[in-house]
Amino acid sequence: MTTTFANETTSNSNFDYALGYTNGEHDRLIRQAARIAPVTERLFREAGIGPGQRVLDLGSGVGDVAMLVGGLVGASGEVVGIERDANSIARARARVNLAGLRNVSFTQSDVSHIVSDQPFDAAVGRFILMFLPDPVSALRSLTKLVRPGGVLVFQEPSWVPFLAFGARLPLWSRVLGAIHETFLRSGVNPEMGPALYRIFQEIGLPAPIMHMETPLGSDADFTSLICDLVGSLKPLAQQHGVAFEVLGDIETLQDRIQAEVASSNSVVGFVPLVGVWSRKPADGQRREQTSAESSEG
Ligand SMILES: C[S@@+](CC[C@H](N)C(=O)[O-])C[C@H]1O[C@@H](n2cnc3c(N)ncnc32)[C@H](O)[C@@H]1O
């Protein structure tokens, strides 16, 4: 069983990736993954990810989604994680070794350049399509790597309801607004989740099953997942002229947010997670569709 990757990079990354690759951002990803793991796991189980499957994980980061799937597919299954940053992969591999997961491996590649001579039962990804300059063509080539009847499952954000829910807290709302504006100006798509309804169909997949789930909380660990994004995004915000100065001293931002949330005696949201999945039509179904379409025309 071989999976080859064209255009594999061997040097460390200096990619134009919005959140960057600092240790702080990697730690944030790990804390974030721990909070949202139940939402991701429910989605994957619903989409039929299970024992014995061979699964591709796109944009693995430091490995959390790949490890979660490693548990679902079990020892008889396999997970191949695709990530283009060498340091992220090194950390992901160390974590996989520590967890004793023998069925999870990582390959350094751009998600648009994967070539495999063995089809996958499923392709999954979380917070990856939103960062791609051309998610439609990436998904189109990815679909070719999944066997007929296999499944494509993604979890991507929708910031519109996030902004609305946070609007009653002035500082929190400014933080969300600054992050959102930075995403928009730098070409990151904060509405990638809802957009997948159209994109899945555009590339020939059936209309996907979709739902949106928003974890809520008020503790410092929870709000820091968003506050710490401010630090990760600061270089990009400067590059695109988004004034993070309106947020005041970044060193004290987390404390000020916590005070605001505590005095409101309410909860704030995490980014609403849009779960999207669809099954690639089996060969027979595709042929039926094609002949029905040509007889209509
Ligand atoms: C926000 S992180 C998400 C990591 C992981 N999926 C999770 O949910 O914890 C996005 C990851 O995608 C990777 N990435 C972005 N664009 C990529 C591309 N074109 N090819 C491969 N990896 C990419 C980044 O390097 C980063 O590690």
The ligand as an SDF file (V2000), in Angstrom:
LIG
                    3D

 27 29  0  0  0  0  0  0  0  0999 V2000
   -6.2370   25.5070   11.9130 C   0  0  0  0  0  0  0  0  0  0  0  0
   -5.0850   24.2220   11.6560 S   0  0  0  0  0  0  0  0  0  0  0  0
   -6.1550   22.8240   11.9360 C   0  0  0  0  0  0  0  0  0  0  0  0
   -5.4190   21.6090   12.3910 C   0  0  0  0  0  0  0  0  0  0  0  0
   -6.3170   20.4010   12.6740 C   0  0  0  0  0  0  0  0  0  0  0  0
   -7.1090   20.0390   11.5320 N   0  0  0  0  0  0  0  0  0  0  0  0
   -7.1990   20.6450   13.8770 C   0  0  0  0  0  0  0  0  0  0  0  0
   -8.4050   20.8600   13.7200 O   0  0  0  0  0  0  0  0  0  0  0  0
   -6.6600   20.6540   14.9920 O   0  0  0  0  0  0  0  0  0  0  0  0
   -4.8780   24.1750    9.8790 C   0  0  0  0  0  0  0  0  0  0  0  0
   -3.6660   23.3650    9.4250 C   0  0  0  0  0  0  0  0  0  0  0  0
   -3.7620   23.2190    7.9940 O   0  0  0  0  0  0  0  0  0  0  0  0
   -2.4760   23.3400    7.4300 C   0  0  0  0  0  0  0  0  0  0  0  0
   -2.5890   23.7730    6.0450 N   0  0  0  0  0  0  0  0  0  0  0  0
   -3.0800   24.9460    5.5950 C   0  0  0  0  0  0  0  0  0  0  0  0
   -3.0510   24.9690    4.2620 N   0  0  0  0  0  0  0  0  0  0  0  0
   -2.5390   23.7830    3.8530 C   0  0  0  0  0  0  0  0  0  0  0  0
   -2.2620   23.2110    2.5800 C   0  0  0  0  0  0  0  0  0  0  0  0
   -2.5100   23.8800    1.4640 N   0  0  0  0  0  0  0  0  0  0  0  0
   -1.7290   21.9670    2.5250 N   0  0  0  0  0  0  0  0  0  0  0  0
   -1.4720   21.2840    3.6740 C   0  0  0  0  0  0  0  0  0  0  0  0
   -1.7170   21.7750    4.9070 N   0  0  0  0  0  0  0  0  0  0  0  0
   -2.2360   23.0100    5.0060 C   0  0  0  0  0  0  0  0  0  0  0  0
   -1.7710   24.3690    8.2930 C   0  0  0  0  0  0  0  0  0  0  0  0
   -0.3710   24.2330    8.1590 O   0  0  0  0  0  0  0  0  0  0  0  0
   -2.3130   24.0410    9.6830 C   0  0  0  0  0  0  0  0  0  0  0  0
   -1.4570   23.1610   10.3440 O   0  0  0  0  0  0  0  0  0  0  0  0
  1  2  1  0
  2  3  1  0
  2 10  1  0
  3  4  1  0
  4  5  1  0
  5  6  1  0
  5  7  1  0
  7  8  2  0
  7  9  1  0
 10 11  1  0
 11 12  1  0
 11 26  1  0
 12 13  1  0
 13 14  1  0
 13 24  1  0
 14 15  1  0
 14 23  1  0
 15 16  2  0
 16 17  1  0
 17 18  1  0
 17 23  2  0
 18 19  1  0
 18 20  2  0
 20 21  1  0
 21 22  2  0
 22 23  1  0
 24 25  1  0
 24 26  1  0
 26 27  1  0
M  CHG  2   2   1   9  -1
M  END
$$$$
